[in-house]
Amino acid sequence: MGRGRRRPERLELVTGGRAPRRKGDVFERAVVAVLLEAGFAAERCFGAGRPDDVGDVELAAFPWLFVDCKNAHRFELAEWVDALAGKAARADDGIPLVVVKRPRRPARDAYAVVPLWAFAEILERLEA
């Protein structure tokens, strides 16, 4: 840099506040919209962190499916699935499913992540 010029200050990444929550809310609404468009009765669940927390989205036809939506810069699949599996285990027959937003892609292109045992359980229930 030439004399007299100052380097611009680096901006620090903000990780808290309203922005992450708003980002998550927008994605949850988009996931519900995709499910409604596909013909499923779906709605957002409110009150994350409460003792009876069952996830972010409720599907009327599949009350045993615990759906969490994640819109994060870094994927932490194992942590997310394990946390949701813990919530689902508190229910009698809950199955965890984590919907993960793909960067720069619409909600319809998100990943639906389940443990293999849960996938087998879903197939078994759909066959019945």
N, C-alpha and C positions, 0 to 999 in steps of 0.2 A: 504494500500500500504506500502511496505517496505521502509526503510530509503534510501534516495538518489534517489528514483524513483519519477518521476514527472508524474502527471496525463496528459494524452494526451488532447490537447486543443479540445474543441468541435467545429465542423464546423458549420457555420451558413448557413441556407438554402438561396440560391440565388433566388430571385423572379423576377428579371428583366434581361435585356440584350437580347441577341440573342436566347438563349436556348428556352424560352417559345414560341417565334415567330416561330422558326424552328419546334418545336413540333406541333404547330397548322398547319403549312404548310404541314407537312408530313401527318397529319390526313386528311386535306382537300383533298390532292391528293389521299389518300386511299379511301375516300368517293366517289370521282369522278370515280375512277377505279371500285368500286363496282357497281355504277349506269350504267357505260358504259357496264360492263359485263352482266348486266341485260337487256341491249338493249335500254337504254335511252340515248339520246344525252345530255350530261352533261359537263360543264366546270367550272373551278374556276373563280370567280370574283375577281378582284384586286381593291385596293384602299379603304380599310376599313376606315370608319370615314368620307368619303366624303359626301356631302349633298345628292347625289343620291345613297347612299349605299343600295344595295338590298340583302345583305347577302354574303355568302362565295361561294355558288354553284348555278349555273343557270341551270335549266332544260328547254330545248327548247320547249318541248311539254306542259309544265306547267309554263308559264311565270308569272303567278299570285302566284306561290309558292316561298316564301322567305326562303331560307335554310341557317342557320348558323350552323357551326360545332364547337363543344366545346370538348377540350381534357384537362381536368383539374383534379387535385387531389380531389377537393371537388366539389360536385354537387350543383349548385345554380340555380335549375330549374326555380323557380318563377322569379328570376331576369333576367335570360337569355330569357325566353319566353316573359316577359313584355317588355324588350328592343327591341326584334325583332318585337313584335306586334306593337310597336310604329313606327318602320320603315315601316312595312307593311301598317299601317293605312294611312301613307302619300301617298301611291299609291291608285289608285282607287279601286282595288279589291284584294289587297294583302292578302295572308294567311301565317302566320308564322309557320315554322317547324324547330325545333332545333335538330340536330343530336349530341348525346352525346356519347363519347367513353367510353366503359366499361374498367376498369383497367385490364391489362394483357390479353386482348381479341382482336381479329382482328377487323377491321373496319366493316366487314359484320355483326358482332354481336352487333353493336352500337344500342343505343336506338333512336327512332324517336319520338320526343315529340311535341305534339300540344295541344292547349286548346280544350276542348270538342266542343265549338262552331265552331272552325276551322275544326275539324274532320267531323262534320255534313255538313259544307260547302263543303269540299272536296268530300264527298259522293254524295252530290247534283250535283256538277259539273261533276263528273264522270258518273252519271246516265243520264245526258242530252245528 
